Amino acid sequence: MALVQAQYSGRRGVSASLRLSVLQFMADPQWLVPSMIAPVIFGLVSFELFAGYGGSYYLIYAILGAGMMSMWGQTLYGSGWATGQDRVFGTLEPTIQSPTPYLYVVLGRVLWNVVSGLIGGLIVYIVVVAAARQLPAVTDPVGFAVLFVFVMLTLAAVGVVFAAFYVYTRYAGFIQNIGEFAFYVGTGCMFPVVILPFLAWPASLFFPPTWALDALRYLAIPGYQGFRWGFWWDLVGAVGTTAVYLGIAGSIFHRVERHVLEMGNLSDY
Amino acid sequence: MSSSSPAIETVGVRRVFESRKGFLFREVTRTEALRGVDLVVERGSIFGLLGPNGAGKTTFTKILSTLLSPSGGKALVLGHDVTTETAWLRPRIGLVLGGERGLYNRISGRENLRYFADLYGVPAAEREKRIDEVLARVDLVWAADRRVEEYSRGMKQKLHLARGILHRPEILFLDEPTIGLDPKSARETRKLVRSLVTDGVTIFLTTHYMFEAEELCPQIAVLSKGRIVARDTVDGLRKLVGGDRTLEAEAYGFEDKELDIVRHLPGVSKVVSEEYGPSIRLTMRVRTRETTPEDVSRALPGHPELSVRERRTSLEDVYLDLVEEEAR
């Protein structure tokens, strides 16, 4: 049994991981609750709350705010959570032992989480619009749609870095639970960061979604006053911080893997 | 590195685990799992590693399969360093840790293999053919499209094995591969292991089953308390513990002076006395043919109930002798 030239590659790793994520999602219908059903319920509740206040842009708050909270969470933590599951299943060891760097496995999961997040977002959009019987007022619908996808990618970039913590330690879920709500508040998932105290801004600006979500609001809400530097610098900031996060992800996984091989905690859960 | 380098070569491999307890006041406990393991395994054969629970077998296997860094010493597999040359080694290594974990339970066995085939770089054009081939080798074709959660423990074990050989590794690490298998499946697994060697794969096997090691492994090492305490062929190990013949004498009790008499019989290298139900059993390792069961009967007069049997020293005897000696 001679070794045939191994043909592992990042692309195959990503596609294998993406396929596995889809299969696991399909095999386990309970995921429909957090990823599809809960966002719709939150969206409808949020719509009812905002509807009472009137105004022509409340729909977009309903959709982007509470309605899509689960979607944000899935995009951000889905890949890390799946790594935590790898620990529980005992599949982290054979995956790490394979020649494909684990980063590519995470990227495949991130891709699925972005796609499923977008599907969930679309469902929330359709249901809330149907309930409101009107389209949300958005200043620049095309730009909004494009930027919305980009927001998901900024979340995914942070998610890749978070996933490294799940490889690093079995306590990553605990740390995530502590930081999750603060992350939503601090990055503007729930409401604009500009209403937070000025001192909170530097910490918020450390995360790419903060910039991207602020830019998104510029496109959605006429007269929106976000960070004083305006839409285009928001966009530059989002691209820049995303690039930094992806760079960190590229190097952190190699270091984390070396560390866990030294610690010998890959099978702990 | 040339293909003439040994399959495995370790020098002074050590591994210390640290576990931490407490939140504010952390208490660190260090456990030395391996205390300097020196071992050379040649290519193209089955090498058996025996040892009691906690001896360090799995730790050693994980180090050799690049899943764990040694705390000290040097470990080469196929002539390459397991710590610094993982990218070269991983496509060439197969690892079967076995057990209930290590598989995606919600998807089918075939989908598990597809996933790992991609990660291990099985050529895309060959993937499906290779999956069918390994499923056939482990006799799991009939259940390939069932979810793994419906598998019995033995079926999971077979799937682990299928995954381990999917990418046609040059060296395969098997950590207790037949545990949980019924006798028929275990026999088929041993047959498969032998056939892999015929295909040129080097097998590094850890097992608790002595007969399995005796049947499969031309060379065996015994690991105890993180050290290799013996390494030889099965016959060599028999000699090491004092002979390939074992005599067992049973009676209701023996006096110390009788034990001394037996110890001084020609060729008797070791005498162990232990309770055996209502009786006492003397187990004697015998190096030569000089002492027979009749000699032992004559040396122990006054025991009408005495029975003496002769049998070949088993690997289990050897193993127990070595491990008990190390424990002392």
Contacts between the chains, C-beta under 8 A, distances in Angstrom:
chain1	res1	chain2	res2	distance
A	1	B	165	7.6
A	1	B	168	4.9
A	1	B	196	6.6
A	1	B	199	3.5
A	1	B	200	5.9
A	1	B	201	5.5
A	2	B	168	7.0
A	2	B	200	6.7
A	3	B	91	7.2
A	3	B	92	5.9
A	3	B	167	7.9
A	3	B	168	5.6
A	3	B	169	7.1
A	3	B	170	5.5
A	4	B	122	7.9
A	4	B	123	6.0
A	4	B	126	7.3
A	4	B	168	6.0
A	5	B	123	7.1
A	6	B	91	3.8
A	6	B	120	6.9
A	6	B	121	3.4
A	6	B	122	7.6
A	6	B	167	6.6
A	7	B	121	4.7
A	7	B	122	7.3
A	7	B	123	4.9
A	7	B	124	6.4
A	8	B	91	6.8
A	8	B	118	7.5
A	8	B	119	6.6
A	8	B	120	6.5
A	8	B	121	3.0
A	9	B	121	7.5
A	12	B	118	4.7
A	12	B	119	7.7
A	12	B	121	7.3
A	12	B	124	7.3
A	13	B	118	6.8
A	13	B	119	6.1
A	15	B	118	7.1
A	16	B	114	7.5
A	16	B	115	5.3
A	16	B	118	3.5
A	16	B	119	5.9
A	17	B	115	7.9
A	19	B	114	7.6
A	19	B	115	7.3
A	20	B	104	6.9
A	20	B	107	7.3
A	20	B	111	7.6
A	20	B	115	5.0
A	23	B	106	7.9
A	23	B	107	4.9
A	23	B	111	5.8
A	24	B	104	6.9
A	24	B	106	5.7
A	24	B	107	6.5
A	27	B	106	4.0
A	27	B	107	5.8
A	27	B	147	7.3
A	28	B	106	5.6
A	89	B	101	6.2
A	89	B	102	7.3
A	89	B	103	7.2
A	89	B	104	6.4
A	89	B	105	7.0
A	90	B	97	7.9
A	90	B	99	7.3
A	90	B	100	8.0
A	90	B	101	2.8
A	90	B	102	4.2
A	90	B	103	7.7
A	91	B	101	7.7
A	91	B	102	6.0
A	91	B	103	6.9
A	91	B	104	6.2
A	93	B	62	8.0
A	93	B	67	5.8
A	93	B	97	6.7
A	93	B	102	6.8
A	94	B	95	6.9
A	94	B	97	7.6
A	94	B	102	5.9
A	94	B	116	6.7
A	94	B	163	7.0
A	95	B	119	6.5
A	96	B	67	6.8
A	97	B	65	6.2
A	97	B	66	6.4
A	97	B	67	5.3
A	97	B	90	6.4
A	97	B	93	7.4
A	97	B	95	5.6
A	98	B	90	6.4
A	98	B	116	6.7
A	98	B	119	3.8
A	98	B	120	5.1
A	99	B	87	6.8
A	99	B	90	4.1
A	99	B	91	4.6
A	99	B	119	7.3
A	99	B	120	6.3
A	99	B	121	5.7
A	100	B	118	7.6
A	100	B	119	4.4
A	100	B	120	7.7
A	100	B	121	7.3
A	105	B	119	7.3
A	258	B	69	7.7
A	261	B	66	7.6
A	261	B	67	6.8
A	261	B	68	5.9
A	261	B	69	4.5
A	261	B	83	7.9
A	262	B	69	4.7
A	263	B	18	7.9
A	264	B	15	7.6
A	264	B	17	5.9
A	264	B	59	7.7
A	264	B	62	7.5
A	264	B	68	5.0
A	264	B	69	7.8
A	266	B	67	6.6
A	267	B	101	7.9
